[in-house]
């Protein structure tokens, strides 16, 4: 990745106890140190990360789209089978299938559907969702094979990519909790659908990961308002979504940050 880079310190929301309290004071003034002719403000850089992340989730992170992709990855390809496995009504299912086809995730194959290469590449997203739900395995750095959490990741901000991110974006997300809540047993997904299949769930997570430090610095929230260990473990799903979108979603602004595992010094991808 070209362009100059600098590191962004983890926000207080990912720290614990006295460490978070010590890091809060002056965190915003120290957080971003871009070596550019005109250094952007913290707000500009953080907005760039948020815009890119929202564009990433826009294609795949709809609760019914995720359920359909999960069912297809399990081998279910026909309309009736997809409806039975996901519990989605016929009209809604047809609309989601058309949307996934338009996005390049699915392709018609006679009376059935099949995943494209883009759709098959979404398998790590579903895998991370299931890993998070089961709480049976830690998040692993694919580069070195060691356990990693969001606290172990440094963000390297690219000045050139930052300049390419628009200030505003056009959202087209489809579902919220009003479309239903709870898991879809037929595809083996539960609580994760209530987080990543819901517009507001993702917005809250993005704000906690990227904006909470500013609210703490302003005195609106205390340093004690931070993610639980279960919340921090959602990081693997967020990175999997970002990786997938960076590779497959055309016409999308790429994230201006590169994730580096502090333990091995290499680019972080969830294993």
HELIX and SHEET records of a PDB file:
HELIX    1   1 UNK A   12  UNK A   14  5                                   3    
HELIX    2   2 UNK A   17  UNK A   24  1                                   8    
HELIX    3   3 UNK A   27  UNK A   31  1                                   5    
HELIX    4   4 UNK A   42  UNK A   60  1                                  19    
HELIX    5   5 UNK A   63  UNK A   73  1                                  11    
HELIX    6   6 UNK A   79  UNK A   86  1                                   8    
HELIX    7   7 UNK A   90  UNK A  102  1                                  13    
HELIX    8   8 UNK A  117  UNK A  120  1                                   4    
HELIX    9   9 UNK A  123  UNK A  134  1                                  12    
HELIX   10  10 UNK A  150  UNK A  152  5                                   3    
HELIX   11  11 UNK A  159  UNK A  164  1                                   6    
HELIX   12  12 UNK A  177  UNK A  179  5                                   3    
HELIX   13  13 UNK A  185  UNK A  187  5                                   3    
HELIX   14  14 UNK A  191  UNK A  196  1                                   6    
HELIX   15  15 UNK A  199  UNK A  210  1                                  12    
HELIX   16  16 UNK A  212  UNK A  217  1                                   6    
HELIX   17  17 UNK A  229  UNK A  232  1                                   4    
HELIX   18  18 UNK A  235  UNK A  248  1                                  14    
SHEET    1   A 3 UNK A   5  UNK A   8  0                                        
SHEET    2   A 3 UNK A 153  UNK A 158 -1                                        
SHEET    3   A 3 UNK A 257  UNK A 261 -1                                        
SHEET    1   B 2 UNK A 106  UNK A 109  0                                        
SHEET    2   B 2 UNK A 112  UNK A 115 -1                                        
END                                                                             
